[in-house]
Amino acid sequence: MLFKILFCCDLIIGMTSNLLVELKLLGLNPISYQPTENKKPIIDFGFGLKKISSLCNISNNKVKKIKFKYHFKALDKILKIIN
């Protein structure tokens, strides 16, 4: 189920997950986001997996910025509805 959802994505960004390597081997192009002070990746997975140290390195046409308000105490509200 997870892979079906990920195949529909335009852009997949993770950090240091093995799922990124699996997706690369399946023919997708995930990005490993590894923010560090010296801009060197923490882990080099190989397999041609693209690594970035800043989200500014992603072209703006690929990323949609979503603005929304956080719903604080959402779990408490849901539990009140259930009970």
C-alpha positions in Angstrom: 0.0 0.0 0.0 2.8 2.4 0.9 4.6 1.9 -2.4 1.4 2.5 -4.3 1.0 5.9 -2.6 4.7 6.8 -3.1 4.5 6.0 -6.9 1.9 8.8 -7.2 4.2 11.4 -5.6 5.9 14.1 -7.6 8.7 14.5 -5.0 9.8 12.3 -2.1 12.1 13.7 0.6 13.4 11.7 3.5 16.4 11.9 5.8 18.3 8.6 6.3 15.7 5.9 5.7 16.3 2.7 3.9 13.0 3.3 2.2 14.8 6.0 0.2 17.2 3.4 -1.2 14.4 1.0 -1.9 12.5 3.7 -3.8 15.6 4.5 -5.8 16.1 0.9 -6.7 12.4 0.8 -7.9 13.1 3.6 -10.3 11.9 6.6 -8.4 14.2 9.6 -7.6 13.8 10.3 -3.8 16.0 13.0 -2.1 17.8 12.5 1.1 17.7 15.7 3.2 20.6 15.7 5.6 21.1 19.2 7.2 24.6 19.5 8.7 26.8 22.5 9.5 29.6 21.4 7.1 27.2 20.6 4.3 28.6 17.1 4.0 26.1 14.2 4.1 25.8 12.1 7.3 25.3 8.9 5.3 26.2 8.2 1.7 23.7 5.5 0.6 25.3 5.2 -2.9 22.9 4.0 -5.7 22.9 7.6 -7.1 20.6 8.8 -4.3 20.6 12.6 -4.4 21.6 14.3 -1.1 20.9 17.8 -0.1 21.8 19.8 3.0 19.4 22.7 2.5 15.8 22.8 1.3 16.8 25.8 -0.8 18.5 23.3 -3.1 15.1 22.2 -4.4 13.7 24.1 -7.3 10.6 26.1 -6.3 8.5 24.5 -9.0 8.8 21.1 -7.4 7.7 22.1 -3.9 4.4 23.4 -2.8 4.5 25.4 0.3 1.4 24.7 2.5 0.3 27.2 5.1 -2.0 26.0 7.8 -2.7 26.5 11.4 -1.8 23.8 13.9 -4.6 22.3 15.9 -3.3 22.2 19.4 -4.8 19.5 21.7 -6.3 17.7 18.7 -5.9 14.4 20.5 -7.8 15.6 23.5 -10.6 16.8 21.3 -10.9 13.5 19.5 -10.9 11.5 22.7 -13.8 13.7 24.0 -15.8 12.9 20.8 -15.1 9.2 21.1 -16.0 9.0 24.8 
